[in-house]
């Protein structure tokens, strides 16, 4: 109340900090830091201490949120976030079905080439693939949460082509998709030759020679 006896204007209420939002901001900062450091310096030279310093948080925060194999677990979550954002920006989640299997598969395989050639994806993917060999639990999670959903997209498109009478009905779609993605990842992993759109198109053409119903 003012000294005139008339109640004065109320002071604006101070809202309590939103702990959940603050935690989400910190989580995103940690994930971004992990991706940046792995891309800049490689997985071996990236440390929890370095991630915490880049993110502006205490390293105990990381150990508290990712208690098991913290560095790899942070990188996995960060990479899954990155992949999810990339998927959100893509047109649709299913491989289109125009009736032309080759025309539908080639853009998808080309997009995979672009992703594997992107430094933002390349080093984190290599790090997680390597770490998954020595840490079976991490490898299983990486496969289940990232690789398997992508492989199911190929399998469903091949199954649709089987239903349309285009692909041999006796072929296992899971084996068929490996003819497409297997050689691509082999070349990427071992760096035997450059990954190009032309190579992706050739894989589709060669694979379909063995998959399509012969007329």
C-alpha positions in Angstrom: 0.0 0.0 0.0 1.2 3.5 -0.8 1.5 6.3 1.8 -1.7 7.8 0.4 -3.6 4.8 1.7 -4.3 3.6 -1.8 -3.0 0.2 -2.7 0.0 0.5 -5.1 0.5 -1.5 -8.2 1.4 -5.1 -7.6 4.9 -6.2 -8.4 5.1 -8.7 -11.2 5.2 -12.2 -9.9 8.5 -14.0 -10.3 7.9 -17.4 -11.8 9.8 -20.3 -10.4 12.5 -21.8 -12.7 11.2 -24.7 -14.8 13.5 -27.5 -13.8 12.4 -29.8 -16.5 13.1 -27.2 -19.2 16.4 -26.4 -17.7 17.3 -30.1 -17.7 16.3 -30.5 -21.3 18.4 -27.5 -22.3 21.3 -29.1 -20.5 20.7 -32.5 -22.1 20.6 -30.9 -25.5 23.8 -29.0 -24.8 25.5 -32.2 -23.7 24.4 -34.1 -26.8 25.5 -31.2 -29.1 28.9 -31.1 -27.3 29.4 -34.8 -27.7 28.7 -34.7 -31.5 30.9 -31.6 -32.0 33.9 -33.1 -30.1 33.7 -36.5 -31.8 33.5 -34.7 -35.2 36.4 -32.4 -34.4 38.7 -34.7 -32.5 37.5 -38.3 -33.0 36.0 -40.6 -30.5 39.2 -41.7 -28.7 40.2 -38.1 -27.9 36.7 -37.2 -26.7 36.2 -37.4 -22.9 33.4 -36.9 -20.5 35.3 -34.0 -19.0 35.6 -32.4 -22.4 31.9 -32.9 -23.2 30.9 -31.4 -19.8 33.2 -28.4 -20.4 31.8 -27.8 -23.9 28.2 -28.1 -22.6 28.8 -25.9 -19.6 27.7 -28.5 -17.1 29.5 -30.5 -14.3 30.7 -33.9 -15.4 28.8 -35.4 -12.5 25.6 -34.4 -14.3 26.7 -36.7 -17.2 27.6 -39.5 -14.9 24.2 -39.1 -13.2 22.1 -39.1 -16.4 24.2 -41.7 -18.3 25.7 -43.9 -15.6 26.8 -46.8 -17.8 29.6 -46.3 -20.3 28.8 -42.6 -20.1 30.8 -41.3 -23.2 29.3 -43.9 -25.5 25.9 -43.6 -24.1 25.9 -39.8 -24.5 27.1 -40.2 -28.1 24.4 -42.8 -28.8 21.6 -40.5 -27.5 23.1 -37.5 -29.3 23.3 -39.4 -32.6 19.7 -40.7 -32.2 18.5 -37.2 -31.7 20.4 -36.1 -34.8 19.0 -38.9 -36.9 15.5 -38.2 -35.6 15.8 -34.5 -36.7 17.1 -35.6 -40.1 14.1 -38.0 -40.5 11.7 -35.2 -39.4 13.1 -33.1 -42.2 12.7 -35.8 -44.8 9.5 -36.2 -46.9 7.6 -39.0 -45.2 8.9 -42.0 -43.3 8.1 -44.8 -45.8 9.8 -45.5 -49.1 7.4 -44.4 -51.8 5.6 -47.0 -53.8 5.1 -45.6 -57.4 5.0 -49.1 -58.9 8.6 -48.7 -60.1 10.8 -50.4 -57.5 14.1 -49.2 -59.0 12.9 -45.6 -59.2 11.7 -45.8 -55.6 14.9 -47.4 -54.1 17.5 -45.2 -55.9 16.7 -41.9 -54.2 16.7 -43.6 -50.8 20.1 -45.2 -51.3 21.4 -41.9 -52.7 20.2 -40.2 -49.5 22.1 -42.8 -47.5 25.2 -42.1 -49.5 24.8 -38.4 -48.7 24.4 -39.1 -45.0 27.4 -41.4 -44.8 29.5 -38.8 -46.6 28.3 -36.0 -44.2 31.0 -35.4 -41.5 28.2 -34.8 -38.9 27.1 -38.4 -39.4 30.3 -40.1 -40.4 32.5 -39.9 -37.3 29.7 -40.6 -34.8 28.5 -43.5 -36.8 32.0 -45.0 -37.0 32.5 -44.5 -33.3 29.3 -46.1 -32.3 29.9 -49.0 -34.7 33.3 -49.6 -33.3 32.2 -49.3 -29.7 29.3 -51.6 -30.3 31.8 -54.4 -31.1 33.3 -54.2 -27.6 30.1 -53.3 -25.8 27.4 -55.8 -26.9 24.7 -53.9 -25.0 25.5 -50.6 -26.7 25.7 -52.4 -30.1 22.3 -54.0 -29.6 20.7 -50.7 -28.7 22.3 -48.9 -31.6 21.0 -51.6 -34.0 17.5 -51.8 -32.4 16.9 -48.0 -32.2 18.6 -46.8 -35.4 19.5 -49.5 -37.9 16.5 -51.8 -37.5 13.8 -49.1 -38.2 15.6 -48.2 -41.4 15.9 -51.7 -42.5 12.2 -52.3 -41.9 11.5 -49.6 -44.5 13.3 -51.5 -47.2 11.7 -54.8 -46.1 8.2 -53.3 -46.4 8.9 -51.8 -49.8 10.2 -55.2 -51.1 7.2 -57.0 -49.6 4.9 -54.6 -51.4 6.7 -55.4 -54.7 6.3 -59.1 -54.0 2.6 -58.5 -53.4 2.4 -56.7 -56.7 4.0 -59.6 -58.5 7.2 -57.8 -59.3 9.6 -59.5 -56.9 10.1 -63.3 -56.6 7.8 -64.4 -53.8 10.3 -67.0 -52.6 12.9 -64.4 -51.7 13.3 -63.4 -48.1 12.9 -59.5 -48.0 15.5 -59.3 -45.2 18.2 -61.0 -47.3 17.1 -59.0 -50.3 17.6 -55.6 -48.5 21.1 -56.7 -47.5 22.0 -56.9 -51.2 21.3 -53.1 -51.2 22.7 -51.8 -48.0 25.4 -54.4 -47.3 27.8 -53.4 -50.1 27.1 -49.7 -49.4 28.1 -50.0 -45.7 31.1 -52.2 -46.6 32.5 -49.6 -48.9 31.9 -46.9 -46.4 33.3 -48.8 -43.4 36.5 -49.9 -45.2 36.9 -46.8 -47.4 37.7 -49.0 -50.4 36.3 -46.6 -52.9 34.4 -43.3 -52.8 30.6 -43.5 -52.1 28.7 -41.9 -54.9 25.2 -41.7 -56.3 26.3 -43.7 -59.3 27.4 -46.5 -57.1 24.1 -46.5 -55.2 22.2 -46.7 -58.5 24.4 -49.6 -59.7 23.7 -51.5 -56.5 19.9 -51.2 -57.1 20.2 -52.3 -60.7 22.4 -55.3 -59.9 20.3 -56.3 -56.9 17.1 -56.2 -58.9 18.4 -58.5 -61.6 18.3 -61.2 -59.0 15.1 -60.1 -57.2 12.6 -59.3 -59.9 10.3 -61.9 -61.4 11.6 -62.9 -64.8 9.1 -62.4 -67.6 
